[in-house]
Amino acid sequence: MMQGRSHLPAPPHEVVIAGAPAIGRYAGRIPQIDWQGLSGAHRRSALWRRLHHKRWHYVGLGNDELFIGVAIVDLGWTCTAFAYVFERRSKSLLANWRQDGLPGLQCRVSDQPLSGCDSWFRGPGARLSLRHRPSDTLSLNVQTAGIAMQAELSLAEAAPMLLAIGFIENGGVAHATQKSPALRVSGKLLIAGRSYSLDDAVASLDASNGLLARNTDWRWACAHRADVGFNLQNGYFGANENALWLQGELIPLGAARFEFDPSRPLAPWHVSTDDGLLDLSFSPEGARQEDRNLGIAASHYIQPVGTFSGLVKASKDALPFAVKGLLGVTEDHQSRW
């Protein structure tokens, strides 16, 4: 993996400038995401911010054998973490762990999305952490009932990171997210009495932080390898985080379309962008899913794992680049939080 290029501007030093969100798409890392400087029409009470401030770190990593998803999520009034391991040969989950906790006591999601990141979850029988090291790697550690994983994700050799900052409508204020391209992995997984090497795996990171609406929904797709990868979202954040990484270059994409049957999420999907730069089919192999209704909060979540095939382009007039068997995920998610 090599340092690449982008036609997007360098990121601002802060997500708030002169009291307003620094709206835009940028190439590079931001030191931290801090909304304290919002003023005027963008300012909210301390209680509102406590209830609506959502932060998460999510890592997806996979190879020919496995796909692994890990998340630490701070919802303001509660927190949660999950880790799952999907075996591609058997098309089944080897592990599917989740636990809730109390923010500040049992979890912390760092306002530093990449450099300086220090996020963790601690609960009965569970220890998860994602920490930035001086070697410019992210150290991911997962210790739960049934899962023992230690992995290092290299940031130093990666193509440009995407930073997206945008407004949230329907009761929210603003949101910011750092999305990574393909990250080189080293490490190992112990599960069900078997050891798996992760040295040939590829990872990607989603570090998100925003003042969101009570009702939030999205469709998401993400897949990466060294030469090609993408991130697509349709829902609460519009087209802000839609991007293609092609042979080291970061390319912004237009609005995303997700064509799928919500009642049959393991049937084929079709994802595309309205600028004509991405047109892919998705073949699910299996999924992690969860439906929760706690009265004051509820969520519907399904994350199919599978492969993407089709065509992408660096620009309208560029030659198409063929994509085949690109491992990744889609997601259909609705939350009342």
Secondary structure, DSSP 8 states (H G I E B T S, - for coil): ----EESS----SSSEETTEE--EEEES--S----TT--GGG---HHHHHHHEEEEEEEEEE-SSEEEEEEEEE-SS-EEEEEEEEETTTTEEEEEEEEEE-BTTTEE--S-SSTT-EEEEEETTEEEEEEEETTTEEEEEEEETTEEEEEEEE-TT----EEEEEE--TT--EEEEEE---EEEEEEEEETTEEEE-TT-EEEEEEEEEE--SEEEEEEEEEE-SSEEEEEEEETTTTTT-EEEETTEEEE---EEEE--TT-TTS-EEEEETTSSEEEEEEEEEEEEEEEE-SS-EEEEEEEEEEEEEEE-SSTTS--EEEEEEEEEEEEEEEE-
